[in-house]
């Protein structure tokens, strides 16, 4: 089983180790997907923060009517 943390830290070394077992890993494609995953994670965290901020504002406005 591959360690996701190791794969993210050093994908080229993992690719070399997999090549010895006759498995090919497209490092460039993996790095592109990883960059997209990180961007989506940042976007998701920003949206979650906005939702929390709005919910807090609504909660404070409710007692005021």
NORHUSUL-V142250 format. One record per helix or strand of 2 or more residues. SS is the DSSP state (~ for helix, > for strand). FROM is the first residue (numbers start at 1). LEN is the number of residues. If there is no record, write none. Layout:
# NORHUSUL-V142250
ss=[SS:SS]
from=[FROM:FROM]
len=[LEN:LEN]
This chain:
# NORHUSUL-V142250
ss=[~:~:~]
from=[4:11:27]
len=[6:10:36]
